[in-house]
Amino acid sequence: MSMFCYQCQEAAGGKGCTVRGVCGKQDTTANLQDLLIYVLKGISTYSTKAKELGVETPKVDFFVMESLFMTITNANFDNDAFVEQIKEGLALRGEVKAKVEEAGAEFTDLFEGATWTADTKEEFMAKAEEVGVLQTENEDVRSLRELITYGIKGLAAYMEHSYNLDYEDQELYDFMQEALVKTTDDTLTADELVALTLETGKFGVNAMAQLDKANTETYGNPEITEVNIGTKDNPAILISGHDLKDMEQLLEQTEGTGVDVYTHSEMLPANYYPAFKKYDHFVGNYGNAWWKQREEFESFNGPILFTTNCIVPPKANASYKDRIFTTGAAGLDGATHIEADENAKKDFSEIIELAKKCDAPEEIEKGTIVGGFAHNQVLALADKVVEAVKGGAIKQFFVMAGCDGRMKGRDYYTEFAQELPEDTVILTAGCAKYRYNKLDLGDIGGIPRVLDAGQCNDSYSLAVIAMKLQEVFELEDINELPISYNIAWYEQKAVIVLLALLYLGVKNIHLGPTLPAFLSANVANVLVEKFGIAGIGEVEEDIEMFLEA
């Protein structure tokens, strides 16, 4: 076993990747990520104490957040980037430790990671073998610790998008570091860790609300939009990932250059924001979910900019390999990385100049898809929706948010959407929608049967919609609504969305295509007994079960 990772849905054999990640992650990368998490726990050991003493440690907040984001599945495959991040982390930990000591605090290091030191990559790799997931021997404690850790990784992702738009919440930073420290505390009981898991969900709700505010106050509320999925004749840049600030800067810098911009995968919802519609060279969406990129990037012909996770490392002979650029927490060995300057500005001129030399994208499909049904837009239609429910035109809503992936079993979600009765409506967010958002499922009295709220973080919109419907129908319990949850998951941002829903009291969520490998049998039983978490089965049987519930 040269590595161990089971943080995503693709964990090998449903147990864990031990030689190479199914995501494409090398064992060295996995081990360096484990070591970075270990260093973050060491930093947080001192930073939480510093905050108790009133000692300011502003550099810690951003560093911990960005580092956690870097370790999310499919975000960063650059070993050198992790080595540099670990070095920076050790130096930062030393600075914070000195501040704590200067404050005269009596402090005992209970976590060995708070005192560990090293200088070279070789030392890092040696230490990495000692600090992985399996170092927690009790599988139930390990399961809960990892569930919390993956939750705060997702939390960090949403926080960084807000940060890039100048929206921050100190309580989120503080909780993230406190939670990291608690995952090192051997005195915590399983019940206390379960409570911390729900607390993570609480802060997940806060982070998604903050990001929703950041996005909408900066770019306007998403609007119902028909998005072009064909192509035009100009050379173009494809932007993938989730960060709308990067989207804004790319559109500003490409204006008037003769280069078009297309969104890919999770960046599709950028098409729904009013602020981006003023750009004539912003022409639509190209392709499907992230996992099809090896095929679709070949035909795009122009450069690709990854703003966040959802990278699939290209094959050695891929024609587009030298056309990949990364920025922010994303990284790929051999790809050009675009850093922000001291004013948070990014220079995309190299990407633009390359695009000018490339052929226009090859068209792989024609037509349009409709989206933009975030909470503000749906609530504007509230009277129409309520009337349809009260009149019986809409019998049930199905929340099918979450992630897509390459596992064959994900065909289930396409079949599920196709087989749903015509008096049902699908509420979605995240790239799971690519399994059914191009199907002709019709509408109910002018209300499309697939309402796309946006990115995975826009699952918050679906919660807002549910809470508003609960209020309108004067129900005491959110679970009394005619809403069923059949969610596809893949990585850690889906984990924080799940924990947020659990914190809000939503029960009987079905997860697929497989349950997380990091849930021990006992922890899974707790989730089943307390929250009604379940997996998926056969399409027809599941639909019947949901409709009878």
Secondary structure, 3 states (H helix, E strand, C coil): CCCCECCCCCCHHHCCECCCCCCCCCHHHHHHHHHHHHHHHHHHHHHHHHHHCCCCCHHHHHHHHHHHHHCCCCCECCHHHHHHHHHHHHHHHHHHHHHHHHCCCCCCCCCHHHCCCCCCHHHHHHHHCCCCHHHCCCHHHHHHHHHHHHHHHHHHHHHHHHHCCCCCCHHHHHHHHHHHHHCCCCCCCHHHHHHHHHHHHHHHHHHHHHHHHHHHHHHCCCCCEEEECCCCCCCEEEEECCCHHHHHHHHHHHCCCCCEEEECHHHHHHHHCHHHCCCCCEEEECCCCHHHHHHHHHHHCCCEEECCCCCCCCCCCCCCHHHEEEECCCECCCCEEECECCCCCECCHHHHHHHHCCCCCCCCCCCEEEECCCHHHHHHCHHHHHHHHHCCCCCEEEECCECCCCCHHHHHHHHHHHHCCCCEEEEECCHHHHHCCCCCCCEECCEECEEECCCHHHHHHHHHHHHHHHHHCCCCCHHHCCEEEEEECCCHHHHHHHHHHHHCCCCCCEEECCCCCCCCHHHHHHHHHHHCCECCCCHHHHHHHHHHC
